[in-house]
Amino acid sequence: MDKDKPPRIEDIEAAAARDGIHLAKERAPFVLEGTRFLHDAARRNERLIAETEGADEP
């Protein structure tokens, strides 16, 4: 690449896409772990709500 010329938009877009894919692969395990945590928490909440609603009845 010539240092006197500005980078081409296509080169910038390609570099951004490569970086984005790299970051996505790097962070995917954390996203998956967070998703599992939220899913488990939602199931626990649903179970607690069901138990609480049943306890209100005589």
CHARMM internal coordinates of N, CA and C (Angstrom, degrees):
IC EDIT
DIST 1 N 1 CA 1.4405
DIST 1 CA 1 C 1.5203
ANGL 1 N 1 CA 1 C 108.91
DIST 1 C 2 N 1.2945
ANGL 1 CA 1 C 2 N 114.90
DIHE 1 N 1 CA 1 C 2 N 137.33
DIST 2 N 2 CA 1.4624
ANGL 1 C 2 N 2 CA 120.88
DIHE 1 CA 1 C 2 N 2 CA -178.45
DIST 2 CA 2 C 1.5244
ANGL 2 N 2 CA 2 C 109.21
DIHE 1 C 2 N 2 CA 2 C -80.57
DIST 2 C 3 N 1.3252
ANGL 2 CA 2 C 3 N 116.38
DIHE 2 N 2 CA 2 C 3 N 129.43
DIST 3 N 3 CA 1.4684
ANGL 2 C 3 N 3 CA 120.55
DIHE 2 CA 2 C 3 N 3 CA -176.55
DIST 3 CA 3 C 1.5228
ANGL 3 N 3 CA 3 C 112.89
DIHE 2 C 3 N 3 CA 3 C -73.15
DIST 3 C 4 N 1.3180
ANGL 3 CA 3 C 4 N 117.12
DIHE 3 N 3 CA 3 C 4 N -16.75
DIST 4 N 4 CA 1.4611
ANGL 3 C 4 N 4 CA 120.37
DIHE 3 CA 3 C 4 N 4 CA -179.80
DIST 4 CA 4 C 1.5291
ANGL 4 N 4 CA 4 C 112.17
DIHE 3 C 4 N 4 CA 4 C -84.30
DIST 4 C 5 N 1.3035
ANGL 4 CA 4 C 5 N 117.52
DIHE 4 N 4 CA 4 C 5 N -17.55
DIST 5 N 5 CA 1.4537
ANGL 4 C 5 N 5 CA 121.94
DIHE 4 CA 4 C 5 N 5 CA -178.99
DIST 5 CA 5 C 1.5303
ANGL 5 N 5 CA 5 C 109.48
DIHE 4 C 5 N 5 CA 5 C -101.76
DIST 5 C 6 N 1.3200
ANGL 5 CA 5 C 6 N 117.16
DIHE 5 N 5 CA 5 C 6 N 145.17
DIST 6 N 6 CA 1.4685
ANGL 5 C 6 N 6 CA 119.14
DIHE 5 CA 5 C 6 N 6 CA 175.03
DIST 6 CA 6 C 1.5358
ANGL 6 N 6 CA 6 C 109.53
DIHE 5 C 6 N 6 CA 6 C -71.00
DIST 6 C 7 N 1.3184
ANGL 6 CA 6 C 7 N 117.35
DIHE 6 N 6 CA 6 C 7 N 155.86
DIST 7 N 7 CA 1.4664
ANGL 6 C 7 N 7 CA 118.77
DIHE 6 CA 6 C 7 N 7 CA 179.39
DIST 7 CA 7 C 1.5358
ANGL 7 N 7 CA 7 C 110.61
DIHE 6 C 7 N 7 CA 7 C -65.56
DIST 7 C 8 N 1.2941
ANGL 7 CA 7 C 8 N 114.53
DIHE 7 N 7 CA 7 C 8 N 149.20
DIST 8 N 8 CA 1.4644
ANGL 7 C 8 N 8 CA 119.44
DIHE 7 CA 7 C 8 N 8 CA 178.56
DIST 8 CA 8 C 1.5314
ANGL 8 N 8 CA 8 C 109.17
DIHE 7 C 8 N 8 CA 8 C -75.78
DIST 8 C 9 N 1.3146
ANGL 8 CA 8 C 9 N 115.34
DIHE 8 N 8 CA 8 C 9 N 149.90
DIST 9 N 9 CA 1.4684
ANGL 8 C 9 N 9 CA 120.33
DIHE 8 CA 8 C 9 N 9 CA 179.61
DIST 9 CA 9 C 1.5311
ANGL 9 N 9 CA 9 C 109.91
DIHE 8 C 9 N 9 CA 9 C -60.08
DIST 9 C 10 N 1.3205
ANGL 9 CA 9 C 10 N 116.90
DIHE 9 N 9 CA 9 C 10 N -39.16
DIST 10 N 10 CA 1.4549
ANGL 9 C 10 N 10 CA 120.31
DIHE 9 CA 9 C 10 N 10 CA 179.80
DIST 10 CA 10 C 1.5362
ANGL 10 N 10 CA 10 C 111.40
DIHE 9 C 10 N 10 CA 10 C -61.06
DIST 10 C 11 N 1.3291
ANGL 10 CA 10 C 11 N 116.19
DIHE 10 N 10 CA 10 C 11 N -39.04
DIST 11 N 11 CA 1.4676
ANGL 10 C 11 N 11 CA 120.31
DIHE 10 CA 10 C 11 N 11 CA 178.67
DIST 11 CA 11 C 1.5313
ANGL 11 N 11 CA 11 C 111.12
DIHE 10 C 11 N 11 CA 11 C -67.46
DIST 11 C 12 N 1.3278
ANGL 11 CA 11 C 12 N 115.58
DIHE 11 N 11 CA 11 C 12 N -39.93
DIST 12 N 12 CA 1.4677
ANGL 11 C 12 N 12 CA 119.62
DIHE 11 CA 11 C 12 N 12 CA 178.56
DIST 12 CA 12 C 1.5287
ANGL 12 N 12 CA 12 C 109.89
DIHE 11 C 12 N 12 CA 12 C -65.06
DIST 12 C 13 N 1.3320
ANGL 12 CA 12 C 13 N 116.86
DIHE 12 N 12 CA 12 C 13 N -44.71
DIST 13 N 13 CA 1.4667
ANGL 12 C 13 N 13 CA 120.46
DIHE 12 CA 12 C 13 N 13 CA -179.89
DIST 13 CA 13 C 1.5250
ANGL 13 N 13 CA 13 C 111.20
DIHE 12 C 13 N 13 CA 13 C -63.16
DIST 13 C 14 N 1.3255
ANGL 13 CA 13 C 14 N 117.32
DIHE 13 N 13 CA 13 C 14 N -41.22
DIST 14 N 14 CA 1.4669
ANGL 13 C 14 N 14 CA 120.83
DIHE 13 CA 13 C 14 N 14 CA 179.26
DIST 14 CA 14 C 1.5289
ANGL 14 N 14 CA 14 C 111.08
DIHE 13 C 14 N 14 CA 14 C -64.43
DIST 14 C 15 N 1.3149
ANGL 14 CA 14 C 15 N 116.56
DIHE 14 N 14 CA 14 C 15 N -41.73
DIST 15 N 15 CA 1.4625
ANGL 14 C 15 N 15 CA 120.30
DIHE 14 CA 14 C 15 N 15 CA 178.86
DIST 15 CA 15 C 1.5266
ANGL 15 N 15 CA 15 C 110.44
DIHE 14 C 15 N 15 CA 15 C -65.28
DIST 15 C 16 N 1.3225
ANGL 15 CA 15 C 16 N 117.26
DIHE 15 N 15 CA 15 C 16 N -41.32
DIST 16 N 16 CA 1.4660
ANGL 15 C 16 N 16 CA 121.16
DIHE 15 CA 15 C 16 N 16 CA 178.74
DIST 16 CA 16 C 1.5233
ANGL 16 N 16 CA 16 C 110.70
DIHE 15 C 16 N 16 CA 16 C -63.87
DIST 16 C 17 N 1.3258
ANGL 16 CA 16 C 17 N 117.29
DIHE 16 N 16 CA 16 C 17 N -39.82
DIST 17 N 17 CA 1.4580
ANGL 16 C 17 N 17 CA 120.71
DIHE 16 CA 16 C 17 N 17 CA 178.65
DIST 17 CA 17 C 1.5265
ANGL 17 N 17 CA 17 C 110.95
DIHE 16 C 17 N 17 CA 17 C -64.96
DIST 17 C 18 N 1.3189
ANGL 17 CA 17 C 18 N 116.83
DIHE 17 N 17 CA 17 C 18 N -43.10
DIST 18 N 18 CA 1.4694
ANGL 17 C 18 N 18 CA 120.18
DIHE 17 CA 17 C 18 N 18 CA 178.06
DIST 18 CA 18 C 1.5244
ANGL 18 N 18 CA 18 C 110.73
DIHE 17 C 18 N 18 CA 18 C -61.96
DIST 18 C 19 N 1.3338
ANGL 18 CA 18 C 19 N 116.05
DIHE 18 N 18 CA 18 C 19 N -44.75
DIST 19 N 19 CA 1.4630
ANGL 18 C 19 N 19 CA 120.09
DIHE 18 CA 18 C 19 N 19 CA 179.34
DIST 19 CA 19 C 1.5257
ANGL 19 N 19 CA 19 C 111.05
DIHE 18 C 19 N 19 CA 19 C -63.77
DIST 19 C 20 N 1.3215
ANGL 19 CA 19 C 20 N 116.78
DIHE 19 N 19 CA 19 C 20 N -40.85
DIST 20 N 20 CA 1.4635
ANGL 19 C 20 N 20 CA 120.96
DIHE 19 CA 19 C 20 N 20 CA 179.64
DIST 20 CA 20 C 1.5146
ANGL 20 N 20 CA 20 C 111.72
DIHE 19 C 20 N 20 CA 20 C -63.00
DIST 20 C 21 N 1.3231
ANGL 20 CA 20 C 21 N 116.68
DIHE 20 N 20 CA 20 C 21 N -42.80
DIST 21 N 21 CA 1.4679
ANGL 20 C 21 N 21 CA 120.53
DIHE 20 CA 20 C 21 N 21 CA 178.66
DIST 21 CA 21 C 1.5148
ANGL 21 N 21 CA 21 C 109.83
DIHE 20 C 21 N 21 CA 21 C -65.17
DIST 21 C 22 N 1.3152
ANGL 21 CA 21 C 22 N 116.70
DIHE 21 N 21 CA 21 C 22 N -41.76
DIST 22 N 22 CA 1.4631
ANGL 21 C 22 N 22 CA 120.70
DIHE 21 CA 21 C 22 N 22 CA 178.83
DIST 22 CA 22 C 1.5313
ANGL 22 N 22 CA 22 C 110.67
DIHE 21 C 22 N 22 CA 22 C -61.14
DIST 22 C 23 N 1.3263
ANGL 22 CA 22 C 23 N 116.53
DIHE 22 N 22 CA 22 C 23 N -46.85
DIST 23 N 23 CA 1.4644
ANGL 22 C 23 N 23 CA 119.97
DIHE 22 CA 22 C 23 N 23 CA 179.82
DIST 23 CA 23 C 1.5263
ANGL 23 N 23 CA 23 C 111.39
DIHE 22 C 23 N 23 CA 23 C -64.20
DIST 23 C 24 N 1.3185
ANGL 23 CA 23 C 24 N 116.69
DIHE 23 N 23 CA 23 C 24 N -39.28
DIST 24 N 24 CA 1.4632
ANGL 23 C 24 N 24 CA 119.65
DIHE 23 CA 23 C 24 N 24 CA 179.78
DIST 24 CA 24 C 1.5230
ANGL 24 N 24 CA 24 C 110.73
DIHE 23 C 24 N 24 CA 24 C -63.40
DIST 24 C 25 N 1.3325
ANGL 24 CA 24 C 25 N 117.26
DIHE 24 N 24 CA 24 C 25 N -43.23
DIST 25 N 25 CA 1.4620
ANGL 24 C 25 N 25 CA 120.45
DIHE 24 CA 24 C 25 N 25 CA 178.68
DIST 25 CA 25 C 1.5204
ANGL 25 N 25 CA 25 C 110.80
DIHE 24 C 25 N 25 CA 25 C -66.10
DIST 25 C 26 N 1.3289
ANGL 25 CA 25 C 26 N 116.15
DIHE 25 N 25 CA 25 C 26 N -36.32
DIST 26 N 26 CA 1.4596
ANGL 25 C 26 N 26 CA 121.00
DIHE 25 CA 25 C 26 N 26 CA -178.19
DIST 26 CA 26 C 1.5319
ANGL 26 N 26 CA 26 C 111.08
DIHE 25 C 26 N 26 CA 26 C -69.33
DIST 26 C 27 N 1.3191
ANGL 26 CA 26 C 27 N 116.81
DIHE 26 N 26 CA 26 C 27 N -36.28
DIST 27 N 27 CA 1.4672
ANGL 26 C 27 N 27 CA 121.01
DIHE 26 CA 26 C 27 N 27 CA -174.65
DIST 27 CA 27 C 1.5168
ANGL 27 N 27 CA 27 C 113.21
DIHE 26 C 27 N 27 CA 27 C -96.09
DIST 27 C 28 N 1.3095
ANGL 27 CA 27 C 28 N 118.92
DIHE 27 N 27 CA 27 C 28 N -9.49
DIST 28 N 28 CA 1.4621
ANGL 27 C 28 N 28 CA 121.91
DIHE 27 CA 27 C 28 N 28 CA -176.01
DIST 28 CA 28 C 1.5306
ANGL 28 N 28 CA 28 C 112.97
DIHE 27 C 28 N 28 CA 28 C -54.49
DIST 28 C 29 N 1.3385
ANGL 28 CA 28 C 29 N 120.26
DIHE 28 N 28 CA 28 C 29 N -44.16
DIST 29 N 29 CA 1.4678
ANGL 28 C 29 N 29 CA 118.41
DIHE 28 CA 28 C 29 N 29 CA 179.59
DIST 29 CA 29 C 1.5264
ANGL 29 N 29 CA 29 C 113.22
DIHE 28 C 29 N 29 CA 29 C -60.11
DIST 29 C 30 N 1.3340
ANGL 29 CA 29 C 30 N 117.19
DIHE 29 N 29 CA 29 C 30 N -36.19
DIST 30 N 30 CA 1.4593
ANGL 29 C 30 N 30 CA 120.31
DIHE 29 CA 29 C 30 N 30 CA 179.81
DIST 30 CA 30 C 1.5219
ANGL 30 N 30 CA 30 C 111.29
DIHE 29 C 30 N 30 CA 30 C -70.77
DIST 30 C 31 N 1.3154
ANGL 30 CA 30 C 31 N 116.21
DIHE 30 N 30 CA 30 C 31 N -37.98
DIST 31 N 31 CA 1.4640
ANGL 30 C 31 N 31 CA 120.44
DIHE 30 CA 30 C 31 N 31 CA 178.10
DIST 31 CA 31 C 1.5197
ANGL 31 N 31 CA 31 C 109.45
DIHE 30 C 31 N 31 CA 31 C -65.75
DIST 31 C 32 N 1.3224
ANGL 31 CA 31 C 32 N 116.62
DIHE 31 N 31 CA 31 C 32 N -43.73
DIST 32 N 32 CA 1.4543
ANGL 31 C 32 N 32 CA 120.44
DIHE 31 CA 31 C 32 N 32 CA 179.40
DIST 32 CA 32 C 1.5247
ANGL 32 N 32 CA 32 C 110.75
DIHE 31 C 32 N 32 CA 32 C -62.71
DIST 32 C 33 N 1.3126
ANGL 32 CA 32 C 33 N 117.69
DIHE 32 N 32 CA 32 C 33 N -43.55
DIST 33 N 33 CA 1.4618
ANGL 32 C 33 N 33 CA 121.89
DIHE 32 CA 32 C 33 N 33 CA 178.57
DIST 33 CA 33 C 1.5297
ANGL 33 N 33 CA 33 C 110.59
DIHE 32 C 33 N 33 CA 33 C -62.07
DIST 33 C 34 N 1.3202
ANGL 33 CA 33 C 34 N 117.20
DIHE 33 N 33 CA 33 C 34 N -42.51
DIST 34 N 34 CA 1.4625
ANGL 33 C 34 N 34 CA 121.16
DIHE 33 CA 33 C 34 N 34 CA 178.34
DIST 34 CA 34 C 1.5150
ANGL 34 N 34 CA 34 C 112.02
DIHE 33 C 34 N 34 CA 34 C -65.07
DIST 34 C 35 N 1.3329
ANGL 34 CA 34 C 35 N 116.55
DIHE 34 N 34 CA 34 C 35 N -39.06
DIST 35 N 35 CA 1.4524
ANGL 34 C 35 N 35 CA 120.93
DIHE 34 CA 34 C 35 N 35 CA 178.30
DIST 35 CA 35 C 1.5225
ANGL 35 N 35 CA 35 C 110.64
DIHE 34 C 35 N 35 CA 35 C -64.22
DIST 35 C 36 N 1.3166
ANGL 35 CA 35 C 36 N 116.84
DIHE 35 N 35 CA 35 C 36 N -43.26
DIST 36 N 36 CA 1.4673
ANGL 35 C 36 N 36 CA 120.50
DIHE 35 CA 35 C 36 N 36 CA 177.65
DIST 36 CA 36 C 1.5218
ANGL 36 N 36 CA 36 C 110.77
DIHE 35 C 36 N 36 CA 36 C -62.40
DIST 36 C 37 N 1.3325
ANGL 36 CA 36 C 37 N 117.08
DIHE 36 N 36 CA 36 C 37 N -42.21
DIST 37 N 37 CA 1.4577
ANGL 36 C 37 N 37 CA 121.28
DIHE 36 CA 36 C 37 N 37 CA 179.17
DIST 37 CA 37 C 1.5256
ANGL 37 N 37 CA 37 C 110.49
DIHE 36 C 37 N 37 CA 37 C -59.74
DIST 37 C 38 N 1.3351
ANGL 37 CA 37 C 38 N 116.76
DIHE 37 N 37 CA 37 C 38 N -46.96
DIST 38 N 38 CA 1.4615
ANGL 37 C 38 N 38 CA 120.58
DIHE 37 CA 37 C 38 N 38 CA -179.34
DIST 38 CA 38 C 1.5246
ANGL 38 N 38 CA 38 C 111.60
DIHE 37 C 38 N 38 CA 38 C -65.35
DIST 38 C 39 N 1.3152
ANGL 38 CA 38 C 39 N 117.11
DIHE 38 N 38 CA 38 C 39 N -38.59
DIST 39 N 39 CA 1.4591
ANGL 38 C 39 N 39 CA 121.27
DIHE 38 CA 38 C 39 N 39 CA 178.64
DIST 39 CA 39 C 1.5306
ANGL 39 N 39 CA 39 C 110.10
DIHE 38 C 39 N 39 CA 39 C -64.35
DIST 39 C 40 N 1.3292
ANGL 39 CA 39 C 40 N 116.87
DIHE 39 N 39 CA 39 C 40 N -45.83
DIST 40 N 40 CA 1.4656
ANGL 39 C 40 N 40 CA 120.70
DIHE 39 CA 39 C 40 N 40 CA 178.46
DIST 40 CA 40 C 1.5284
ANGL 40 N 40 CA 40 C 110.90
DIHE 39 C 40 N 40 CA 40 C -62.83
DIST 40 C 41 N 1.3235
ANGL 40 CA 40 C 41 N 117.12
DIHE 40 N 40 CA 40 C 41 N -41.28
DIST 41 N 41 CA 1.4671
ANGL 40 C 41 N 41 CA 120.67
DIHE 40 CA 40 C 41 N 41 CA 179.19
DIST 41 CA 41 C 1.5260
ANGL 41 N 41 CA 41 C 110.63
DIHE 40 C 41 N 41 CA 41 C -63.44
DIST 41 C 42 N 1.3132
ANGL 41 CA 41 C 42 N 117.39
DIHE 41 N 41 CA 41 C 42 N -40.25
DIST 42 N 42 CA 1.4640
ANGL 41 C 42 N 42 CA 121.06
DIHE 41 CA 41 C 42 N 42 CA 178.80
DIST 42 CA 42 C 1.5280
ANGL 42 N 42 CA 42 C 110.52
DIHE 41 C 42 N 42 CA 42 C -64.03
DIST 42 C 43 N 1.3233
ANGL 42 CA 42 C 43 N 117.39
DIHE 42 N 42 CA 42 C 43 N -41.92
DIST 43 N 43 CA 1.4762
ANGL 42 C 43 N 43 CA 120.33
DIHE 42 CA 42 C 43 N 43 CA 177.67
DIST 43 CA 43 C 1.5205
ANGL 43 N 43 CA 43 C 111.14
DIHE 42 C 43 N 43 CA 43 C -63.63
DIST 43 C 44 N 1.3488
ANGL 43 CA 43 C 44 N 116.94
DIHE 43 N 43 CA 43 C 44 N -41.56
DIST 44 N 44 CA 1.4709
ANGL 43 C 44 N 44 CA 119.96
DIHE 43 CA 43 C 44 N 44 CA 177.88
DIST 44 CA 44 C 1.5224
ANGL 44 N 44 CA 44 C 110.49
DIHE 43 C 44 N 44 CA 44 C -62.46
DIST 44 C 45 N 1.3194
ANGL 44 CA 44 C 45 N 116.70
DIHE 44 N 44 CA 44 C 45 N -42.69
DIST 45 N 45 CA 1.4636
ANGL 44 C 45 N 45 CA 120.55
DIHE 44 CA 44 C 45 N 45 CA 179.09
DIST 45 CA 45 C 1.5195
ANGL 45 N 45 CA 45 C 111.22
DIHE 44 C 45 N 45 CA 45 C -62.26
DIST 45 C 46 N 1.3178
ANGL 45 CA 45 C 46 N 117.07
DIHE 45 N 45 CA 45 C 46 N -43.73
DIST 46 N 46 CA 1.4618
ANGL 45 C 46 N 46 CA 120.67
DIHE 45 CA 45 C 46 N 46 CA 178.70
DIST 46 CA 46 C 1.5249
ANGL 46 N 46 CA 46 C 110.74
DIHE 45 C 46 N 46 CA 46 C -61.50
DIST 46 C 47 N 1.3214
ANGL 46 CA 46 C 47 N 116.72
DIHE 46 N 46 CA 46 C 47 N -41.72
DIST 47 N 47 CA 1.4607
ANGL 46 C 47 N 47 CA 121.31
DIHE 46 CA 46 C 47 N 47 CA 179.86
DIST 47 CA 47 C 1.5351
ANGL 47 N 47 CA 47 C 110.09
DIHE 46 C 47 N 47 CA 47 C -65.14
DIST 47 C 48 N 1.3298
ANGL 47 CA 47 C 48 N 117.52
DIHE 47 N 47 CA 47 C 48 N -43.84
DIST 48 N 48 CA 1.4582
ANGL 47 C 48 N 48 CA 121.09
DIHE 47 CA 47 C 48 N 48 CA 179.21
DIST 48 CA 48 C 1.5287
ANGL 48 N 48 CA 48 C 111.55
DIHE 47 C 48 N 48 CA 48 C -64.69
DIST 48 C 49 N 1.3130
ANGL 48 CA 48 C 49 N 116.94
DIHE 48 N 48 CA 48 C 49 N -39.86
DIST 49 N 49 CA 1.4668
ANGL 48 C 49 N 49 CA 120.42
DIHE 48 CA 48 C 49 N 49 CA 178.05
DIST 49 CA 49 C 1.5287
ANGL 49 N 49 CA 49 C 109.64
DIHE 48 C 49 N 49 CA 49 C -63.05
DIST 49 C 50 N 1.3237
ANGL 49 CA 49 C 50 N 116.79
DIHE 49 N 49 CA 49 C 50 N -44.56
DIST 50 N 50 CA 1.4626
ANGL 49 C 50 N 50 CA 120.24
DIHE 49 CA 49 C 50 N 50 CA 179.85
DIST 50 CA 50 C 1.5324
ANGL 50 N 50 CA 50 C 110.52
DIHE 49 C 50 N 50 CA 50 C -62.82
DIST 50 C 51 N 1.3211
ANGL 50 CA 50 C 51 N 117.79
DIHE 50 N 50 CA 50 C 51 N -41.89
DIST 51 N 51 CA 1.4590
ANGL 50 C 51 N 51 CA 120.88
DIHE 50 CA 50 C 51 N 51 CA 178.89
DIST 51 CA 51 C 1.5279
ANGL 51 N 51 CA 51 C 110.79
DIHE 50 C 51 N 51 CA 51 C -65.69
DIST 51 C 52 N 1.3051
ANGL 51 CA 51 C 52 N 117.42
DIHE 51 N 51 CA 51 C 52 N -40.44
DIST 52 N 52 CA 1.4624
ANGL 51 C 52 N 52 CA 121.85
DIHE 51 CA 51 C 52 N 52 CA -179.06
DIST 52 CA 52 C 1.5251
ANGL 52 N 52 CA 52 C 111.08
DIHE 51 C 52 N 52 CA 52 C -68.15
DIST 52 C 53 N 1.3118
ANGL 52 CA 52 C 53 N 117.16
DIHE 52 N 52 CA 52 C 53 N -41.36
DIST 53 N 53 CA 1.4648
ANGL 52 C 53 N 53 CA 120.13
DIHE 52 CA 52 C 53 N 53 CA 179.33
DIST 53 CA 53 C 1.5186
ANGL 53 N 53 CA 53 C 110.45
DIHE 52 C 53 N 53 CA 53 C -64.77
DIST 53 C 54 N 1.3129
ANGL 53 CA 53 C 54 N 116.86
DIHE 53 N 53 CA 53 C 54 N -37.25
DIST 54 N 54 CA 1.4647
ANGL 53 C 54 N 54 CA 120.49
DIHE 53 CA 53 C 54 N 54 CA 178.62
DIST 54 CA 54 C 1.5166
ANGL 54 N 54 CA 54 C 111.92
DIHE 53 C 54 N 54 CA 54 C -70.91
DIST 54 C 55 N 1.3198
ANGL 54 CA 54 C 55 N 118.70
DIHE 54 N 54 CA 54 C 55 N -27.16
DIST 55 N 55 CA 1.4635
ANGL 54 C 55 N 55 CA 122.45
DIHE 54 CA 54 C 55 N 55 CA -178.01
DIST 55 CA 55 C 1.5231
ANGL 55 N 55 CA 55 C 111.38
DIHE 54 C 55 N 55 CA 55 C -76.39
DIST 55 C 56 N 1.3303
ANGL 55 CA 55 C 56 N 118.47
DIHE 55 N 55 CA 55 C 56 N -21.08
DIST 56 N 56 CA 1.4576
ANGL 55 C 56 N 56 CA 121.79
DIHE 55 CA 55 C 56 N 56 CA -179.09
DIST 56 CA 56 C 1.5239
ANGL 56 N 56 CA 56 C 111.81
DIHE 55 C 56 N 56 CA 56 C -71.31
DIST 56 C 57 N 1.3122
ANGL 56 CA 56 C 57 N 116.67
DIHE 56 N 56 CA 56 C 57 N -24.43
DIST 57 N 57 CA 1.4703
ANGL 56 C 57 N 57 CA 120.16
DIHE 56 CA 56 C 57 N 57 CA -178.02
DIST 57 CA 57 C 1.5248
ANGL 57 N 57 CA 57 C 110.12
DIHE 56 C 57 N 57 CA 57 C -81.79
DIST 57 C 58 N 1.3394
ANGL 57 CA 57 C 58 N 116.66
DIHE 57 N 57 CA 57 C 58 N 143.19
DIST 58 N 58 CA 1.4801
ANGL 57 C 58 N 58 CA 119.18
DIHE 57 CA 57 C 58 N 58 CA -179.90
DIST 58 CA 58 C 1.5017
ANGL 58 N 58 CA 58 C 113.87
DIHE 57 C 58 N 58 CA 58 C -71.14
END
COOR INIT
IC SEED 1 N 1 CA 1 C
IC BUILD
